[in-house]
Each structure stands twice: as structure tokens, then as C-alpha cells.
């Protein structure tokens, strides 16, 4: 009998009962409803039944480390011994040794290799995954946020589909399997089972569910999709092998759901971050960081770097190569409904507005910060609150928009970065979670590991008044 380490919600029990014994299955569960826990319990149950001996988990960069450090330790039954390894892009003797240990490990342990999906675009990453599955015939392969393989022509998609053929059990996880059009489904389902949709050929699938017209552009001729058809039939095929869960249907969820997405620093950011740390520590040692405000200024500079920019001494903003905007778009692609995006810096707000306008249209986004004219502010809020309005994104500074506003049209809140002021965090959270909100609200924090981002969130969770705690040795612990 499988013993849960953390008791599942009722909707998770339903998903588990429907899916755990299926050789291939899709969990189309909205972000925040717990598809990761359902999958971990599935692995544990299958291992205890002797159905699998190993698992390969493939997830985006911002998610994959959480499986290793947080999700598996938190949810896997204590009766299941786990030996897990997190993929490392750089070849080291230590990693190679651990890889062999895990791949050829004890049959008493569930051996798990966790890789980021980008690694499957590389020869080395693909070879490691192939070798791992060859050594473990009874395997379970998971593609988390499976829209990352919706492009059938991408090398990683081809590699992952090929890996799926070696697995005994397969799962795809995503809240929104269709982010562009129904054709997104083909390669995701091909990974699970090439006959799942009754079409081996993409063009046969396209011919059945899309309206295609022949077009010419100069001497070049091509087929253009102009519409879709037979979608009820397609939905019926999907329902046989998938389970759909929306936040609004889960009465057992807490009112507030919290998640983090990791954003690795680029080489340029890492270099700038280390230089700023050394500068701040030198000032601290010389006694120059003698006031709370000066320490907070250094923390702010470190946070700017994690966001992808840095203000120079003459006041100019220097952009830094960063993955944060890309990760924000990945998170948004998994969200359903309206979204509040809190960002502390004007530079970020303007960059976010520009990117969202380019991707979703000029009328999809509004901004609310210091430069927003006072006479326009009420209209902007009304636009966002209007269910019929095309405005989906409310991008704002939490100091400006975090107080007094009612933004209950949103059920998703994304923190591009965090203020170190607890009151600002609590107030900004409550713009969506207040009287008039009749749905669960999901809060997602973008966090760069081993940086001031983590320290700020840890302090906020501990309800520390940071402004009173950063002096002396406490400041050193933040800056190191």
C-alpha cells in the first residue's frame, strides 16, 4: 500500500486514480493545481509495484532544479528510496561518476535523472539520456511543460520523441497544451504514442483538423493554415488519454497558491554580480556602509543585475544579457486568464510592456507606475477589470499600484522581482486577493538561485522587517 508523504487534495486523488496505471497519459492541469505531485506519486506507486526501476524527468530550465531540490523530497513516499541526479551542462569527473552510480545503481532505489529540456538539443545531453534509458529498460519518462516540444521540427523534439520509444511509461504535463493553435498537439501526443491521435503523419493530421490553402509568394509556393475543423472529434480523442484540471474547479485548493521559477544568471550577469558584491563588501569593511539606506542601495544594485540591467554612476542604465524576460514569457504561456506583473524598476516595466505588446498586441497590456498620468489611472484599472476588455496584462510598480487598487479580474500574479519591504509585498498580493475575488490566486516569483533574490524571499517569508535587519553582520550575510 502506497503511503503518501503529503496528503493529496481530492482533485489530485482523482487525477492519480485515473492515470497512474496508464502506460501513456497527459495531465493537462493548470499551473498551481499540483500536477508535479500527481506525477511523483505515480512514480512511487509504479516503483513499489515493480513496474519501473528508473525515471527520466525533462523540464524547462526554470523548473527542472525544483524537481530535485524541492518537489521529490517533499512529496515522494518515505517508503520509496530515491537516488536522483540533476543534469549539469559542463562535463566533470564528479558528475560522470554520479551518473554511472545512478544509472547502474541499486535495484532497491528508484533512480531518477532530471534534465532541462534545452540539454536535449545537444549531442551530449541526448546521448546521456539515451544511455540512461538503455541501462534501465523499465523506465518512466516525463516531459514537464510539454509545449516545449510542440515544434515538431526542433531537434530536441525529435530527440525526446525518440527517447519516448524506449520508455515503458510516459507522461506529458502542462496547463495549456495549445498555446498557438491545435497543431501544437501533434508532437506532444507523438511523444506519448504515435497512434494516440490515429495519425502517424503530421500532414495527415493537419489535413484532418486544419483548413489549408495553397499560397504563392513570388516563385515560392506554400500551404497556409487559414482555419480549423473537426475540433470536437480531436477533443474526444484527447479525453481518452488525458485529464483536465482548472484552478477554478478545485474547491479544495488554498485561496493563495505560491510557486517559484528559477532563472539562471548569464555569464555577463554573473561577472557583474561578483564585482558588485566585492565592491559592497569592501565598503562595509571600510566602515562606509554605516547606514541602513546605503546597505539597501547595494542590495538594490545586486537585484538590478539579476533583472538584467545596472544603473551606472552617471545615472545611465546598462542592459545586461538575461534569461528573465524569456522565463516570464514561459510562465505566462502556462497561465490562463488575466495576469498582474509586479516589477520594481521602471526599466523593467517598460521592457515588459514592449515585449508583451509585440507578442500579444498593443491592446493586451497596460502599465501603472510613477509616470502614469493621474487622470488616466482609474481608466486603466477599469480596462483591466472589464471582463470583455482585450487587456490581459497589468504591469505595475508595487509601490505605485500595490495600495488601494482592486484588481480581482486577475487570478495570476507574477513577481518579476521583489521589494525588500514586507508591507509592499503583502499589499501588492492583496490587489487580486480581496473582496470580489471568487477564484484561487496563483503567485509566481522569478528567482535567480544563490543571489539576493533568494535572500529577499526568505526574509519576506520569515516576516523580517528587512530595513531594520541589514546592518553589520546581517548586511554581510546578504551581500556574500
Number of C-alpha atoms within 10 A of each C-alpha: 7 15 14 15 14 12 11 16 15 13 18 21 14 13 19 21 12 14 21 20 14 14 15 24 26 26 25 20 24 20 25 22 23 17 22 20 21 24 25 19 24 21 27 26 23 20 23 17 11 10 16 22 22 30 26 24 21 27 24 21 19 22 19 22 21 18 21 20 12 10 15 19 15 15 20 23 19 14 13 17 15 19 18 23 20 20 21 14 14 8 10 9 9 8 16 13 10 16 19 13 14 21 23 14 17 12 10 13 16 23 26 25 23 22 28 23 25 16 21 22 17 14 12 14 20 19 13 19 22 18 12 23 23 15 13 20 14 18 27 28 28 25 27 25 24 29 24 20 26 21 17 18 10 12 16 22 23 18 21 24 21 15 19 25 16 18 24 15 24 23 26 25 25 23 25 19 24 15 14 12 12 16 20 19 23 22 23 27 24 25 26 25 19 17 11 18 19 11 15 14 13 14 11 12 17 18 14 16 19 21 14 16 11 9 12 10 7 6 5 7 10 10 11 13 15 9 11 16 14 10 13 10 11 16 11 11 14 17 12 11 19 19 17 14 19 15 21 14 12 16 13 13 19 11 13 14 16 12 12 16 23 21 22 20 23 16 12 13 23 15 12 17 22 14 12 18 19 13 13 25 18 13 15 20 11 10 11 13 21 13 12 16 13 16 23 18 13 21 22 18 20 25 23 23 26 31 30 21 22 23 14 10 7 6 8 9 13 11 15 18 15 20 19 24 18 12 21 21 15 17 17 18 18 18 19 16 12 22 25 28 23 28 24 22 18 14 17 22 20 15 12 22 19 14 16 19 16 11 10 14 13 15 13 19 24 20 22 22 21 13 9 13 9 10 8 10 15 10 11 17 19 14 18 25 19 12 14 8 12 16 21 23 25 26 25 28 22 25 19 17 24 23 16 11 15 20 25 22 24 26 24 24 26 22 22 23 24 22 21 22 17 21 16 18 19 14 18 26 23 19 23 25 24 12 10 11 17 13 20 23 25 25 20 21 20 25 27 22 16 11 20 24 23 17 17 23 19 12 16 20 10 10 12 15 14 18 14 9 13 21 21 16 11 12 21 16 12 19 23 13
